Amino acid sequence: MEKYTQISNFEEIQQKVVELCRKRSANGLRGLRSMFKAMDRNGNKTLSPIEFKYAMRDYGLTLSEIEVTQIVKHFDTNKDGQLSFDEFLRAIRGNLNQRR
């Protein structure tokens, strides 16, 4: 029987995922790239919702199907149902300021 994290709203889910990824990838961009590669189990350079769900579980955050769907939809800016590295990076690091 799987235990699900009780998270009441989307912002809390998003914050938990972002915090976890930032914590796990302490080496900045290089760390995020390594983390993304490890999450991409089939090697197609994108994360499916299933890959994302199991990666989060492996990192200690168990999310329900609904929570995974919400996060992937929010992070998936080109709406192809997958997370590219750029989408993942933007979601975790945030948007660059205008100077950058």
N, C-alpha and C positions, 0 to 999 in steps of 0.2 A: 504494500500500500504506500503510494507516494504521498509525501507531505508537501503541500503547496504553501508558498509564502503568502500570507494574508496581506495584500496590498489593496487599499481602498480606492485609489484613483490612478489614472494614467500618469500623471506627473510623478507620483511616487514610484511607479514601475520604472519609468524612464530614468529617474534619478538613481535608483538602485543599480540599474544596468550600467549607466555611465560611470558611477562611482566604482563599481566592480572592475570595469575595463580599465579605468585609469589606474586603479590600484595594482592590477595584474600586469600592466604595461608601463612600469616605472621608467623605462628607457625612452620615453617620448615616442616619436614617429617610428623608430626602429622597433621598439617594443610592441606598438600597435600593429605594425606589419607582421611581426612574428606571431602575435596572438591571432590575427586574422588567418594567416596561413594554417595554423594549428586547428582553427575552427572549421576551415574549408576541407572537410573530410574527403570529398570526391575530386578535389584539385581543379575545379572549373573556374576558379578565381572569383566566385560569388558564394554567398551563404544563402541556402534555402532556409525557410522557417524551421525545418526539422534540424538542420545543422546548428542553427542558432540556439534552438531550445536545448539540445544536448550539450552544446558548448557551455551555456549558462549553467546547466546542471553540473557539469564537470567542474566548474569554477565555484560551485557552492550556492547557486541561486536557482532554485526550482520554480519554474513559472508554469502556469496553466496554459492550455492551448489558446485561450482567449487573450491572455496577457502577451504571449508570443506574437499572435496575430496583430495585436495593437502596436507593439513595438516595431515589428517588421514593416507594417504599413506606414508608420510615422517616419522611420528612417529611410525607407525606399522612395527616394525623390523622383526616380524616373518611372515608377509604378510598374516594374516588370515582375514583381513578386520575389525578387532576389535582392540581397545586399551586396553591392560592389564594395571594393576597398574604399573608394572615394566617399561613398555614402556612409560607410561605417566610420571612417575618419571624421567626416563632418559631424556625425551624430555624437561622437565621443569628445572631440576637441572643440566643437562649436564652430560657428562661422568665423572666418578671419575678419579682422577689422579692416576699415577702408584703406589704411596705409599699407597693409600687406596684400 
